[in-house]
Amino acid sequence: MNVEQLLAKVPTGVYIGGQWRETGETFDVENPATGEVIATLASASSDDARAALDAACDVQEEWARTSPRERSNILRKAFELVTERAEEFATLMTLEMGKPLSEARGEVTYGAEYLRWFSEEAVRDYGRYAPSPEGNLRMLTVKKPVGPCLLITPWNFPLAMATRKVAPAIAAGCTMVLKPARLTPLTAQYFVQTMIDAGLPEGVLNVVASKSASAISEPLMADRRLRKVSFTGSTPVGVTLLKAAADNVLRTSMELGGNAPFIVFADANLDKAVEGAMAAKMRNIGEACTAANRFIVHKDVAEEFAHRFAEKIEALNLGNGLEEGVTCGPLVEKKAQDSVAELVDDAVEKGAKVLCGGKKLEGNGYFYAPTVLVDVPREARVAQEEIFGPVAPVITFSTEDEAVAIANDTEYGLASYVFTESQRRMMRMSHRLEFGLMGANLGVISNAAAPFGGVKQSGMGREGGAEGIEEYTSIQYIGLEDPFASE
């Protein structure tokens, strides 16, 4: 199937109450490798958003009564369909987001696993039954779906971020309004069609892509029928949504920004560390909230590590991700390219040295050369802000206490990475680092069966794992008469 045939299969309307609809306005989707428009989608308005919530509310009670096995079977079928359509999903992601096709295929596998995992969790979402300590009654607890949810997904992992939210909501018995990112809506549109093909009833999942995020979030979060919002994106936007959620005391799940430290001790296996650095930094072109942001390396091995890392970085092949042999694609838009360039320029002005890269690439697309910076001062913006691009600043340290202080000196607390051959030090670091995730001699640790989420201004709540379904349920306690009490 060629690209034109694939794009023709992707619905371009909004999906509300079981119907694909057109709207009064449209927006374009670009290929960041070429700057060309590849699709034009209907842009949902506030009225469309309210209609989507109407549809979700209309079927919430009925959907909540479906058996766990029925919901499980739908998710399992969706897993099978996504797997069957893997090449189509991968191609769509590369077209609209820019990541190399090999990485896009990896995201399909990762994203599909959330469907399979929560198909299994749907039938194991247990309550409990126990006597009270006094023995005068029996305590029954049951888990119930929290209700209609607004799910807001980012552009960097268009499939996995959708499955990570939609799958547990379905498993728990919640209805949904899905708002995909403006830059990468095609994957979400095709995923919704796949859920329909898997047998999901009308109204359970509605999708409202839009050129205006606030046109969707503001009216829905002001509506008292909405019971939860799950958002993945920047911390400033997350803070705005949390303030809006407070008015209606909405349940919230927030997966926000990151500033991940990648700590290399003097006793680290440098082969492992360089391999882990490539995975933690260059996965998704560095456009990931879990991407290694600051390389905090012991002074005794910093020079060797930086040069070996730079050699690997320079060997990457930049280009259109659909082309064979390409290992690094473009940034998602010109704004992102400019932002990365500004961070590097600021670091150089403050004394950092460019070991490799350090420039925009000429021609079509939003390419920035993968970059390693050394002698980076801690006051440089690149050492303080989330980079979201292929830039690796190296900062040195002398003692474990200094490494911990540098790592924790951030408002963020999502991912962290530690490389050392000392098990005792690794365990100490896990206790001392203020991050929700830690890779121990590994550069990639995300898994559908593991709880994903951060602390501090990286958010709240967990996605994936046994904990993931709990974000979409509420607990009801029922006090029962003691069956052994006298008549």
C-alpha positions as CSV (number, residue, x, y, z in Angstrom):
1,M,0.0,0.0,0.0
2,N,1.4,3.4,-0.9
3,V,1.2,6.5,1.2
4,E,-1.7,8.0,-0.8
5,Q,-3.7,4.8,-0.3
6,L,-2.9,4.8,3.4
7,L,-3.9,8.4,3.9
8,A,-7.2,7.7,2.1
9,K,-8.0,5.1,4.8
10,V,-7.7,7.6,7.7
11,P,-11.0,9.3,8.7
12,T,-10.7,13.1,8.5
13,G,-13.8,14.1,10.5
14,V,-14.7,14.1,14.2
15,Y,-16.2,11.0,15.6
16,I,-19.2,11.6,17.9
17,G,-21.8,9.1,19.0
18,G,-20.9,6.5,16.5
19,Q,-20.7,8.9,13.5
20,W,-17.8,10.5,11.6
21,R,-18.8,14.1,11.0
22,E,-17.5,17.1,9.2
23,T,-17.2,20.5,10.9
24,G,-17.2,24.1,9.8
25,E,-13.4,24.5,9.9
26,T,-10.3,22.5,9.0
27,F,-6.6,22.4,9.8
28,D,-3.6,20.9,8.0
29,V,-1.1,18.2,9.0
30,E,2.5,18.5,7.8
31,N,5.3,16.1,7.2
32,P,8.1,17.6,9.3
33,A,10.7,15.9,7.0
34,T,9.5,17.9,4.0
35,G,7.3,20.7,5.3
36,E,4.5,19.5,2.9
37,V,0.8,19.2,3.9
38,I,-0.2,15.6,3.9
39,A,-3.8,15.8,5.2
40,T,-6.5,18.2,6.0
41,L,-8.8,17.4,9.0
42,A,-12.0,18.7,10.4
43,S,-11.4,21.0,13.3
44,A,-13.7,20.5,16.2
45,S,-15.4,23.5,17.9
46,S,-16.6,23.9,21.4
47,D,-20.0,22.8,20.2
48,D,-18.5,19.6,18.8
49,A,-16.7,19.0,22.1
50,R,-20.0,19.3,24.0
51,A,-21.7,17.0,21.6
52,A,-19.0,14.5,22.1
53,L,-19.5,14.7,25.9
54,D,-23.2,14.3,25.4
55,A,-22.6,11.1,23.5
56,A,-20.3,9.8,26.2
57,C,-22.7,10.6,29.0
58,D,-25.6,9.0,27.1
59,V,-24.0,5.6,27.1
60,Q,-22.0,5.8,30.4
61,E,-24.5,3.9,32.5
62,E,-25.0,1.2,29.9
63,W,-21.3,0.8,29.2
64,A,-20.5,0.5,33.0
65,R,-22.9,-2.4,33.2
66,T,-21.1,-4.4,30.5
67,S,-19.2,-7.4,31.8
68,P,-15.5,-7.3,32.4
69,R,-15.1,-10.1,29.9
70,E,-16.9,-8.2,27.2
71,R,-14.6,-5.2,27.7
72,S,-11.6,-7.5,27.8
73,N,-12.6,-9.2,24.5
74,I,-12.9,-5.8,22.8
75,L,-9.4,-4.8,24.0
76,R,-7.9,-8.1,22.9
77,K,-9.4,-7.7,19.5
78,A,-8.1,-4.2,19.2
79,F,-4.6,-5.5,20.2
80,E,-4.8,-8.0,17.4
81,L,-6.0,-5.4,14.8
82,V,-3.3,-2.9,15.8
83,T,-0.7,-5.7,15.4
84,E,-2.1,-6.6,12.0
85,R,-2.0,-3.0,10.9
86,A,1.4,-2.3,12.4
87,E,3.0,-1.2,9.1
88,E,0.1,1.2,8.5
89,F,0.4,2.7,12.0
90,A,4.1,3.0,11.8
91,T,4.0,4.8,8.4
92,L,1.4,7.3,9.7
93,M,3.5,8.1,12.7
94,T,6.6,8.6,10.6
95,L,4.7,10.8,8.1
96,E,3.2,13.1,10.7
97,M,5.8,13.1,13.5
98,G,9.1,12.4,11.7
99,K,10.6,9.5,13.7
100,P,12.4,6.8,11.7
101,L,10.2,4.0,10.5
102,S,12.1,1.5,12.6
103,E,11.3,3.5,15.8
104,A,7.7,3.9,14.7
105,R,7.4,0.1,14.4
106,G,8.7,-0.1,18.0
107,E,6.1,2.3,19.2
108,V,3.3,0.2,17.5
109,T,4.5,-2.8,19.5
110,Y,4.8,-0.8,22.7
111,G,1.4,0.9,22.2
112,A,-0.4,-2.3,21.4
113,E,0.8,-3.9,24.6
114,Y,-1.4,-1.5,26.6
115,L,-4.4,-2.9,24.8
116,R,-3.3,-6.5,25.6
117,W,-2.3,-5.6,29.2
118,F,-5.5,-3.9,30.1
119,S,-7.6,-6.6,28.4
120,E,-6.1,-8.9,31.1
121,E,-6.5,-6.3,33.9
122,A,-10.2,-5.7,33.0
123,V,-11.2,-9.1,34.5
124,R,-8.9,-8.8,37.6
125,D,-10.0,-5.4,39.0
126,Y,-10.9,-6.9,42.3
127,G,-12.7,-5.4,45.4
128,R,-12.5,-7.1,48.8
129,Y,-14.7,-8.5,51.6
130,A,-13.6,-8.7,55.2
131,P,-14.9,-8.5,58.8
132,S,-14.6,-5.3,60.7
133,P,-12.0,-5.3,63.5
134,E,-14.8,-5.3,66.0
135,G,-16.6,-8.2,64.3
136,N,-19.9,-6.4,64.3
137,L,-20.3,-6.0,60.5
138,R,-18.8,-7.1,57.2
139,M,-17.0,-4.7,54.9
140,L,-17.5,-4.9,51.2
141,T,-15.6,-2.7,48.8
142,V,-16.2,-2.5,45.0
143,K,-14.6,-0.6,42.2
144,K,-16.7,1.4,39.9
145,P,-15.9,3.4,36.8
146,V,-15.2,7.0,37.6
147,G,-17.4,8.2,34.6
148,P,-16.9,10.2,31.4
149,C,-13.2,11.1,30.8
150,L,-11.4,13.7,28.8
151,L,-8.2,12.2,27.4
152,I,-5.6,14.7,26.0
153,T,-2.6,13.2,24.2
154,P,0.7,14.7,23.0
155,W,2.3,14.6,19.5
156,N,5.5,12.7,20.3
157,F,4.0,9.2,20.8
158,P,0.8,9.4,18.8
159,L,-0.3,5.8,19.3
160,A,1.2,4.7,22.6
161,M,-0.1,7.8,24.5
162,A,-3.6,7.1,23.1
163,T,-3.6,3.4,24.0
164,R,-2.1,4.1,27.4
165,K,-5.2,6.2,28.3
166,V,-8.0,4.6,26.2
167,A,-7.2,1.0,27.2
168,P,-7.5,1.4,31.0
169,A,-10.6,3.6,30.6
170,I,-12.3,0.9,28.6
171,A,-11.2,-1.8,31.0
172,A,-12.7,0.2,33.9
173,G,-16.0,0.9,32.1
174,C,-15.6,4.6,31.4
175,T,-16.7,6.5,28.3
176,M,-14.3,9.0,26.7
177,V,-13.7,12.1,24.7
178,L,-10.2,11.9,23.1
179,K,-8.4,15.1,22.1
180,P,-5.3,14.2,20.0
181,A,-2.5,16.7,19.4
182,R,-2.9,19.1,16.5
183,L,0.4,18.2,15.0
184,T,-0.1,14.4,14.9
185,P,-3.9,13.6,14.8
186,L,-3.8,11.0,12.0
187,T,-2.5,8.1,14.1
188,A,-5.3,8.8,16.7
189,Q,-7.9,9.0,14.0
190,Y,-6.9,5.6,12.6
191,F,-6.7,4.2,16.1
192,V,-10.3,5.2,16.8
193,Q,-11.4,3.5,13.6
194,T,-9.5,0.4,14.7
195,M,-11.4,0.5,18.1
196,I,-14.7,0.7,16.1
197,D,-13.6,-2.3,14.0
198,A,-12.8,-4.2,17.2
199,G,-16.4,-3.8,18.3
200,L,-16.4,-0.9,20.7
201,P,-20.0,0.4,21.0
202,E,-21.1,3.8,19.7
203,G,-20.5,6.7,22.1
204,V,-18.0,5.0,24.3
205,L,-15.0,6.6,22.5
206,N,-15.4,9.9,20.7
207,V,-12.6,11.9,19.1
208,V,-12.4,15.6,18.5
209,A,-9.2,16.7,16.8
210,S,-8.9,20.5,16.7
211,K,-6.6,23.3,15.8
212,S,-7.5,24.9,19.2
213,A,-6.9,22.8,22.3
214,S,-8.7,25.3,24.6
215,A,-11.8,25.1,22.4
216,I,-12.1,21.5,23.6
217,S,-10.8,21.5,27.1
218,E,-12.4,24.6,28.5
219,P,-16.1,23.8,27.9
220,L,-15.6,20.1,28.8
221,M,-13.8,20.8,32.1
222,A,-16.5,23.4,33.0
223,D,-19.2,20.7,32.5
224,R,-20.1,19.0,35.8
225,R,-20.8,15.7,33.9
226,L,-17.1,15.2,33.2
227,R,-15.5,13.2,36.0
228,K,-11.9,12.9,35.0
229,V,-9.2,14.5,32.8
230,S,-6.0,12.7,31.8
231,F,-3.3,14.9,30.2
232,T,0.2,14.2,28.8
233,G,2.1,17.4,27.9
234,S,4.0,20.3,29.2
235,T,3.9,21.4,32.8
236,P,2.6,24.9,32.2
237,V,-0.4,23.5,30.3
238,G,-0.9,20.8,33.0
239,V,-1.0,23.5,35.7
240,T,-3.7,25.4,33.8
241,L,-5.7,22.2,33.5
242,L,-5.3,21.5,37.2
243,K,-6.6,24.9,38.1
244,A,-9.7,24.3,35.9
245,A,-10.1,20.8,37.3
246,A,-10.3,22.2,40.8
247,D,-13.6,24.0,40.1
248,N,-15.4,20.7,39.6
249,V,-13.1,18.6,41.8
250,L,-12.2,16.4,38.8
251,R,-10.1,13.3,39.1
252,T,-6.8,14.1,37.3
253,S,-3.9,12.2,35.9
254,M,-1.0,14.4,34.8
255,E,2.1,13.2,33.0
256,L,4.1,16.4,32.5
257,G,7.6,17.7,31.7
258,G,10.9,16.0,32.5
259,N,14.5,16.9,33.0
260,A,16.1,13.4,33.3
261,P,19.5,13.1,34.7
262,F,21.8,10.4,33.2
263,I,24.4,9.7,35.9
264,V,27.6,7.8,35.0
265,F,29.9,6.9,37.9
266,A,33.6,6.2,37.6
267,D,33.1,2.4,38.0
268,A,30.4,2.2,35.3
269,N,30.8,-0.1,32.3
270,L,31.3,2.5,29.7
271,D,30.1,0.2,26.9
272,K,26.8,-0.1,28.7
273,A,26.7,3.6,29.5
274,V,27.3,4.8,25.9
275,E,24.7,2.3,24.6
276,G,22.3,3.4,27.3
277,A,23.0,7.0,26.5
278,M,22.1,6.5,22.8
279,A,18.8,4.9,23.8
280,A,17.9,7.4,26.5
281,K,18.8,10.4,24.5
282,M,18.2,9.6,20.8
283,R,15.0,7.6,21.1
284,N,12.3,9.6,19.4
285,I,14.9,12.2,18.3
286,G,15.1,13.2,21.9
287,E,11.5,14.4,21.8
288,A,10.4,12.4,24.8
289,C,9.6,13.4,28.4
290,T,11.8,10.5,29.5
291,A,14.7,11.5,27.3
292,A,18.1,11.9,29.1
293,N,18.4,15.7,29.5
294,R,21.6,16.2,31.6
295,F,24.6,13.8,31.4
296,I,26.1,13.9,34.8
297,V,29.4,12.1,34.5
298,H,32.3,11.5,36.9
299,K,35.3,13.6,36.1
300,D,37.6,10.6,35.8
301,V,35.6,9.1,32.9
302,A,33.8,12.2,31.5
303,E,36.2,12.8,28.6
304,E,36.2,9.2,27.4
305,F,32.5,8.9,27.8
306,A,31.8,12.2,25.9
307,H,34.1,11.3,23.0
308,R,32.7,7.7,22.6
309,F,29.2,9.1,22.8
310,A,29.9,11.7,20.2
311,E,31.3,9.1,17.8
312,K,28.0,7.2,18.1
313,I,26.0,10.4,17.6
314,E,27.9,11.4,14.5
315,A,27.3,8.0,13.0
316,L,23.5,8.6,12.9
317,N,22.0,9.1,9.4
318,L,19.6,12.1,9.3
319,G,16.8,12.2,6.8
320,N,13.2,11.4,6.0
321,G,12.2,8.5,8.3
322,L,10.5,6.7,5.5
323,E,13.8,6.2,3.7
324,E,15.9,3.1,4.2
325,G,18.9,3.5,6.5
326,V,17.7,6.7,8.2
327,T,18.3,6.5,12.0
328,C,17.4,10.1,13.0
329,G,14.5,12.2,11.7
330,P,13.5,15.8,11.9
331,L,12.1,17.7,14.8
332,V,8.3,18.0,14.7
333,E,8.0,21.7,13.6
334,K,10.1,24.8,13.0
335,K,9.3,26.1,16.5
336,A,10.9,23.0,18.0
337,Q,13.9,23.4,15.7
338,D,14.4,27.1,16.7
339,S,14.0,26.2,20.4
340,V,16.7,23.6,20.3
341,A,19.0,26.0,18.5
342,E,18.5,28.7,21.1
343,L,19.4,26.3,23.9
344,V,22.6,25.3,22.2
345,D,23.6,28.9,21.4
346,D,23.0,29.9,25.0
347,A,25.2,27.1,26.3
348,V,28.0,28.1,23.9
349,E,27.8,31.7,24.9
350,K,28.1,30.6,28.6
351,G,31.3,28.6,27.8
352,A,30.2,25.1,26.6
353,K,32.1,23.5,23.8
354,V,30.4,21.7,20.8
355,L,31.9,18.2,20.5
356,C,29.7,17.4,17.5
357,G,26.6,18.8,15.8
358,G,25.4,22.2,17.1
359,K,23.6,23.5,14.0
360,K,20.4,23.4,12.0
361,L,20.5,21.6,8.7
362,E,19.9,23.5,5.5
363,G,17.1,22.5,3.1
364,N,13.5,21.2,3.6
365,G,12.3,19.9,6.9
366,Y,13.1,20.7,10.5
367,F,16.4,19.0,11.1
368,Y,18.9,19.7,13.8
369,A,22.3,17.9,13.9
370,P,22.6,15.6,16.9
371,T,24.8,17.4,19.3
372,V,27.1,16.7,22.3
373,L,28.2,19.6,24.4
374,V,31.0,19.4,27.0
375,D,32.1,21.8,29.7
376,V,28.5,22.8,30.2
377,P,28.0,25.2,33.1
378,R,25.1,24.5,35.4
379,E,23.6,27.9,34.8
380,A,23.2,27.3,31.1
381,R,19.6,26.9,30.0
382,V,20.3,23.5,28.4
383,A,21.2,22.2,31.9
384,Q,18.0,23.6,33.5
385,E,15.2,23.3,30.9
386,E,13.7,20.4,29.1
387,I,15.4,20.1,25.7
388,F,13.1,17.9,23.7
389,G,15.6,17.5,20.9
390,P,18.9,15.7,20.0
391,V,21.2,17.6,22.3
392,A,23.3,16.0,25.1
393,P,25.0,18.4,27.6
394,V,27.7,16.8,29.7
395,I,28.3,18.0,33.2
396,T,31.0,16.6,35.5
397,F,30.9,15.7,39.2
398,S,33.4,14.4,41.8
399,T,31.4,12.8,44.6
400,E,28.1,10.8,44.9
401,D,26.6,13.6,47.0
402,E,27.5,16.1,44.3
403,A,25.9,13.9,41.6
404,V,22.7,13.6,43.7
405,A,22.6,17.3,44.3
406,I,22.9,18.1,40.6
407,A,20.4,15.5,39.6
408,N,17.7,16.6,42.1
409,D,18.3,20.3,41.3
410,T,15.2,20.6,39.1
411,E,11.5,21.2,39.4
412,Y,10.9,18.0,37.5
413,G,10.9,14.4,38.7
414,L,10.0,11.9,35.9
415,A,12.8,9.7,34.6
416,S,16.4,9.2,35.8
417,Y,19.2,6.9,34.8
418,V,22.1,5.6,36.8
419,F,25.2,3.6,35.6
420,T,27.4,2.0,38.2
421,E,28.7,-1.6,38.8
422,S,28.1,-1.2,42.6
423,Q,24.8,-2.7,43.6
424,R,24.9,-0.8,47.0
425,R,25.4,2.5,45.2
426,M,22.6,1.7,42.8
427,M,20.2,1.1,45.7
428,R,21.3,4.2,47.5
429,M,20.7,6.2,44.4
430,S,17.2,4.8,44.0
431,H,16.4,6.1,47.5
432,R,18.0,9.5,47.0
433,L,16.9,10.5,43.5
434,E,13.6,12.4,43.4
435,F,12.1,10.8,40.3
436,G,9.2,8.5,39.6
437,L,11.3,6.2,37.3
438,M,14.9,5.0,37.4
439,G,16.8,3.0,34.8
440,A,19.5,0.9,36.5
441,N,22.2,0.4,33.9
442,L,19.4,0.7,31.2
443,G,18.5,3.5,28.9
444,V,14.9,2.4,28.1
445,I,12.6,1.0,30.8
446,S,9.0,1.8,29.7
447,N,6.7,-1.2,29.8
448,A,2.9,-1.6,29.7
449,A,3.1,-3.7,32.8
450,A,5.0,-1.1,34.8
451,P,3.5,2.1,36.5
452,F,4.7,5.2,34.6
453,G,4.6,8.6,36.2
454,G,6.5,11.3,38.0
455,V,6.8,13.4,41.1
456,K,7.1,17.2,41.7
457,Q,6.2,19.2,38.6
458,S,6.4,16.1,36.4
459,G,2.8,15.3,37.4
460,M,0.7,12.9,39.4
461,G,-0.9,9.5,38.9
462,R,0.4,6.5,37.1
463,E,-0.3,5.0,33.7
464,G,0.3,1.3,32.9
465,G,0.8,-1.6,35.4
466,A,-1.7,-2.7,37.9
467,E,-2.0,0.9,39.0
468,G,-3.1,2.1,35.6
469,I,-6.7,1.0,35.9
470,E,-7.1,2.4,39.4
471,E,-6.9,5.9,37.8
472,Y,-10.2,5.3,36.2
473,T,-12.1,3.7,39.1
474,S,-13.6,4.9,42.4
475,I,-14.0,2.8,45.4
476,Q,-17.4,2.3,47.1
477,Y,-17.6,0.8,50.6
478,I,-20.8,-1.1,51.6
479,G,-21.3,-2.0,55.2
480,L,-23.1,-5.4,55.6
481,E,-24.9,-6.9,58.6
482,D,-22.8,-9.5,60.3
483,P,-24.2,-12.8,59.2
484,F,-23.3,-14.4,62.6
485,A,-25.1,-11.7,64.6
486,S,-28.1,-13.0,66.6
487,E,-31.5,-12.7,64.9
